[in-house]
Amino acid sequence: MIAIVDYGMGNLGSIHNMLQRLGIVGISTKDPDQIRDAEKIILPGVGSFDQAMKNLNDLNLTGILNEKVQKLKTPVLGICLGMQLMTKDSQEGSFPGLGWINANTMRFNFLSLGPVLKIPHMGWNTLKIKKNVALLADLPLNPRFYFVHSYHVVCNDPLDIAATTDYGYDFISVLQHDNIYAVQFHPEKSHQFGMQVLKNFAQRPC
């Protein structure tokens, strides 16, 4: 069973529906006991970094998530803001992140590039795959995914970078560290390629 963490900030219905189409059992939950029993976890997210961390703390979910991910090594997939919450902190706010990845979350900065691109980065864009990970199996060269974000993750360890995407400059669009996977795009809005990513996470050893 996959637990989709419900802390009030995510496209839970879309993720659940895509898993259902794949025949995969997933539940949206804020119950620590259900998260404890899960074989895998999805941490979605849409909105602001500080509000997301506040919600996780107020719902007493940070403890069980830390236990599952860091101690028990349960596979976890962060999506969009959920990816950013895995870092140490964000320029968007003042709250500390979960700190599962040696990384920081930064706002797009185009000041040195001449023409300024629009923020947020919104729409379809391609991945440049940097290493073979289970999450990206059976995808074609340069697959396209749907993005909506103003901030992106900067990893301090380049070995954690699984794929990048160009928007003014290359930013990290997929990361992987041990049992931790994260994507900056929305697989639940990315049609067949997004479905393949969720299928890989659910059905392959991670």
Secondary structure, DSSP 8 states (H G I E B T S, - for coil): -EEEE-SS-S-HHHHHHHHHHTT--EEEE--HHHHHH-SEEEE---S-HHHHHHHHHHTT-HHHHHIIIIIS---EEEETHHHHHTSS-BTT-SS-----SSEEEEE---GGGSS---SSEEEEEE-EE-S--GGGTT--SS-EEEEEESEEEEESSGGGEEEEEESSSEEEEEEEETTEEEESS-GGGSHHHHHHHHHHHHHS--
